[in-house]
Amino acid sequence: MDLASRVDPDLAVAFAGFTGESLDRIEQLQAVRRLEGQDAAALRANRPRMDGVDFADRVIEGSQGLPLAVRLYRSLTPNAHQPVLLWLHGGGYLLGTLESDYLLCSRIARDLQCAVLAVDYRLAPEHPFPAALDDAHAALQWLRTQAGALGIDPARIAIGGASAGAGLAAGLALLNRDRGGATPRLQLLIYPMLDDRNETPSSREITDARVWDRTKNLYAWRCYLGSSSGGDTVSPYAAPARAADLHGLPPTYLAVGALDLFVDEDVAYAARLLQAGVPTELQVYPGAFHSFDGAVPSAPIARRFTANYLDALARAWGMAA
């Protein structure tokens, strides 16, 4: 696919300046992580503060008693029982830190006058599945048990994330349902990474190294699942597209670009949610590649994209006019 010729005009100039980078070896992953660490350190040293929002870093008890770092963002608007979004960052299960979505989480807390709990879940290949899922589940349980002390409304918990984080949120929704947990108000799935099999047309067509492409995706799944990736024994909690039963899952908002590697698996998942009776809203953005909203946040299509999923959150919490 000639990706560049199909990119939305408001994204095209920025896209033309992107450099293609490979990611299919541990040495490349380590190099990207070093750069990510430098960026995170720079942000910590000179972090822009957003009016009306505060945050606190905490270490909670994670899976098997292991320490788990989280960051709780709070709107400073007086509200004794704020709704809360459990947020899981992207990065192909290989990358990402608590700093990754600092501005996004701050904005959500400010604009929706809510709380956001960001989770520093463990990363592959050092910590393959189910480490990240166990961390996400521990964070959800902590929110529920500490809701009173945190001033959070336990009846208005949403779960969500972007890319791998959205896939992790979808897996968490399945695990929570199967363990009998209270149903979250919403699962917010932003271009989710759902299917390790990589058999759809879009998973084969997106090969431009300037975006999250087939090579990167195959490598990420191998790191996360090991030799079982693409085989018959993969858990649906790891790759939610494999789940046989989607009944009883939370209401869902799913958004993805039409030029995203994940568009086919995401549209198929949304269709199956609808067939299972799960209230589901699907938005597909023409001309949009993976993570376009983070890459070109000022573009009109990116602003619409973000505004629409914030509106979905507000509606799920009963906050919309």
C-alpha positions in Angstrom: 0.0 0.0 0.0 1.2 3.5 -0.9 0.4 4.9 2.5 1.6 8.5 1.8 -0.8 9.0 -1.0 -3.8 8.2 1.2 -2.9 10.2 4.3 -5.4 12.9 5.3 -4.2 16.3 3.9 -3.9 17.8 7.4 -1.5 15.0 8.4 0.4 14.7 5.1 3.1 17.4 5.7 4.1 16.0 9.1 3.9 12.4 7.7 6.3 13.3 4.9 8.9 14.3 7.5 8.7 11.1 9.5 11.8 8.8 9.4 11.3 5.1 9.0 12.8 3.0 11.9 13.0 -0.8 12.1 12.1 -2.6 15.3 12.7 -6.3 15.1 15.7 -7.0 17.3 16.5 -6.5 21.0 19.4 -4.1 20.1 16.9 -1.8 18.3 14.5 -2.0 21.2 17.2 -1.1 23.7 18.2 1.9 21.6 14.6 3.1 21.4 14.2 2.6 25.2 17.3 4.7 25.8 15.8 7.6 23.8 12.5 7.2 25.6 14.3 7.3 28.9 16.0 10.5 27.9 12.7 12.1 26.9 11.1 11.0 30.2 13.9 12.5 32.2 13.6 15.8 30.3 9.9 15.9 30.9 10.4 15.3 34.6 12.9 18.1 34.8 10.8 20.6 32.9 7.2 19.3 33.1 4.5 21.7 31.9 1.8 22.0 34.5 -1.8 22.2 33.5 -4.0 24.5 35.5 -6.8 22.8 37.4 -5.0 19.4 37.6 -2.7 17.8 40.2 -1.1 14.4 40.3 0.7 12.1 42.7 3.0 9.1 42.1 2.4 6.1 44.3 3.6 2.6 44.7 0.9 0.1 45.3 0.8 -3.7 45.9 0.7 -5.4 42.5 0.5 -9.0 41.4 2.1 -11.5 43.8 2.9 -8.6 46.2 5.3 -6.9 43.8 5.5 -3.1 43.9 3.6 -1.4 41.1 4.1 2.3 40.3 1.0 4.3 39.4 0.2 8.0 38.9 -3.1 9.4 40.0 -4.2 12.6 38.3 -7.0 14.6 39.9 -9.1 17.5 38.8 -8.9 20.3 41.4 -12.5 21.2 40.8 -14.3 20.3 44.1 -16.0 17.0 43.6 -16.2 14.5 46.5 -16.8 11.5 44.3 -14.9 11.9 41.0 -15.3 9.3 38.2 -12.0 7.7 37.3 -10.4 6.3 34.1 -7.9 3.5 34.5 -5.4 4.4 31.7 -2.9 2.0 30.1 -0.3 3.5 27.8 0.7 2.2 24.4 4.0 0.9 23.1 3.5 -2.5 21.8 3.9 -4.1 25.3 7.6 -3.1 24.8 7.7 0.6 25.4 6.1 3.3 27.5 6.5 4.9 31.0 4.4 6.9 33.4 5.5 10.0 31.5 4.3 8.7 28.1 0.8 10.2 28.4 1.3 12.9 30.9 -0.3 15.7 28.9 -3.2 13.5 27.7 -4.0 12.2 31.2 -3.8 15.8 32.6 -6.1 17.0 29.9 -8.7 14.2 30.5 -8.6 15.0 34.3 -9.0 18.8 33.6 -11.6 18.7 30.9 -13.8 16.0 32.4 -13.2 17.0 36.1 -12.3 13.4 36.9 -9.5 11.3 38.1 -7.1 9.2 35.9 -5.0 6.4 37.1 -2.0 5.7 34.9 -0.3 2.3 35.4 3.4 1.6 34.9 2.8 -2.0 33.9 5.7 -4.4 33.3 7.0 -4.7 29.7 8.0 -7.5 27.5 10.3 -9.3 26.6 11.6 -9.2 30.1 8.1 -9.6 31.5 5.9 -11.5 29.0 2.2 -12.2 29.3 0.5 -12.2 31.8 2.7 -9.7 33.7 1.1 -6.6 32.2 -2.4 -8.0 32.6 -1.7 -8.9 36.2 -0.5 -5.4 36.9 -3.6 -3.8 35.2 -5.9 -6.1 37.2 -4.1 -5.2 40.4 -4.5 -1.5 39.7 -8.2 -2.0 39.0 -8.7 -3.9 42.3 -6.7 -1.1 44.1 -9.1 1.5 42.7 -12.1 -0.4 43.9 -10.8 -1.1 47.4 -9.4 2.4 47.9 -12.2 4.4 46.3 -13.5 5.9 49.5 -10.1 7.1 50.7 -9.3 8.4 47.2 -12.6 10.3 46.9 -13.5 8.3 43.8 -16.9 7.0 42.8 -16.5 3.2 42.6 -19.7 3.0 40.4 -18.1 5.2 37.7 -14.8 3.4 36.8 -13.8 3.3 33.2 -10.9 1.4 31.7 -9.0 2.3 28.6 -5.8 2.8 26.7 -4.2 3.3 23.4 -2.7 0.7 21.0 -1.2 -2.1 23.2 -2.7 -0.3 26.2 -6.1 -0.6 24.6 -5.5 -4.3 23.9 -4.6 -4.7 27.5 -7.8 -2.9 28.6 -9.8 -5.2 26.4 -8.1 -8.2 28.0 -8.7 -6.7 31.4 -12.4 -6.4 30.6 -12.6 -10.1 29.7 -10.7 -11.1 32.9 -12.8 -8.9 35.1 -16.0 -10.3 33.6 -14.8 -13.9 34.1 -13.8 -13.3 37.7 -17.1 -11.7 38.5 -15.9 -8.1 39.0 -18.3 -5.2 38.7 -18.7 -4.1 35.1 -16.8 -0.8 34.3 -18.9 2.0 32.8 -16.9 1.9 29.6 -14.0 0.3 27.9 -12.3 3.0 25.9 -10.3 1.3 23.1 -8.1 3.7 21.1 -6.8 1.8 18.0 -6.4 -1.4 20.1 -3.8 -4.1 19.4 -6.1 -7.2 19.6 -4.9 -10.1 17.4 -1.5 -11.8 17.4 -2.3 -13.8 14.3 -1.8 -10.9 11.9 -4.0 -12.4 9.2 -6.2 -9.5 8.1 -5.6 -7.5 4.9 -4.7 -4.3 6.8 -2.1 -6.3 8.9 -0.4 -7.3 5.7 -0.8 -4.0 3.8 0.8 -1.6 6.4 4.5 -2.1 5.8 5.7 1.5 5.9 8.3 1.8 8.6 7.3 5.4 9.3 4.4 4.0 11.3 3.6 1.0 13.5 3.9 -1.6 10.7 3.8 -5.3 10.2 7.4 -5.9 11.1 7.1 -4.0 14.4 3.9 -5.7 15.2 5.1 -9.2 14.6 8.2 -8.6 16.7 6.1 -7.1 19.6 3.8 -10.1 19.7 6.7 -12.4 19.7 8.2 -10.5 22.7 4.9 -10.6 24.5 3.9 -14.2 23.8 7.1 -15.9 23.0 7.0 -18.9 20.7 3.2 -19.3 21.1 2.6 -16.1 19.2 0.3 -16.9 16.2 -0.3 -20.4 17.4 -3.3 -22.2 18.8 -2.7 -21.9 22.5 -2.8 -18.1 22.9 -5.0 -16.8 25.7 -7.9 -14.4 24.8 -6.8 -12.4 27.8 -3.6 -11.7 25.8 -5.2 -11.4 22.3 -8.8 -10.4 22.9 -9.7 -11.0 19.2 -9.4 -14.7 20.1 -12.2 -14.6 22.7 -15.1 -16.9 21.8 -17.6 -15.1 24.0 -17.9 -11.4 24.2 -21.2 -11.3 26.1 -21.4 -9.2 29.3 -18.5 -6.9 28.5 -18.7 -3.2 29.3 -20.1 -0.6 26.9 -17.4 0.1 24.4 -16.1 3.1 22.5 -13.6 2.0 19.8 -11.8 4.5 17.5 -9.2 3.7 14.8 -7.7 5.2 11.7 -8.5 3.7 8.3 -4.8 3.5 7.5 -4.0 1.7 10.8 -2.5 -1.7 10.8 -5.2 -2.6 13.3 -8.2 -1.3 11.5 -9.5 -4.7 10.2 -9.1 -6.5 13.5 -10.7 -3.5 15.4 -13.7 -3.3 13.1 -14.2 -7.0 13.4 -14.0 -6.9 17.2 -16.5 -4.0 17.3 -18.9 -6.0 15.1 -18.6 -9.0 17.4 -19.3 -6.9 20.4 -22.5 -5.6 18.8 -23.5 -9.2 17.9 -23.0 -10.1 21.6 -25.3 -7.3 22.7 -22.6 -5.0 24.0 -23.5 -1.3 23.5 -20.7 -0.3 21.1 -19.7 2.8 19.3 -17.2 2.5 16.5 -15.4 5.4 14.8 -13.1 4.9 11.8 -11.2 8.0 10.6 -10.3 8.2 6.9 -6.7 9.0 6.1 -5.5 8.4 9.6 -2.5 6.2 10.4 -1.6 4.6 13.7 -1.1 7.1 16.6 -1.8 10.0 14.3 -3.4 12.0 17.1 -0.2 11.9 19.1 2.0 12.5 16.1 0.1 15.5 14.8 -2.2 16.7 17.7 -2.9 20.1 16.2 -4.5 18.6 13.0 -8.2 19.1 12.8 -8.8 15.3 12.4 -6.7 14.7 15.5 -8.6 17.3 17.5 -11.9 15.7 16.4 -10.7 12.3 17.3 -9.7 13.3 20.8 -12.9 15.4 21.4 -15.0 12.5 20.3 -13.6 10.0 22.7 -13.6 12.5 25.6 -17.3 13.0 24.8 -17.8 9.2 25.0 -16.2 9.1 28.4 -18.4 12.0 29.6 -21.5 10.3 28.4 -20.6 7.0 30.0 -20.2 8.8 33.3 -23.5 10.6 32.9 -21.8 14.0 32.6 -22.9 15.0 29.1 -25.5 17.7 28.7 
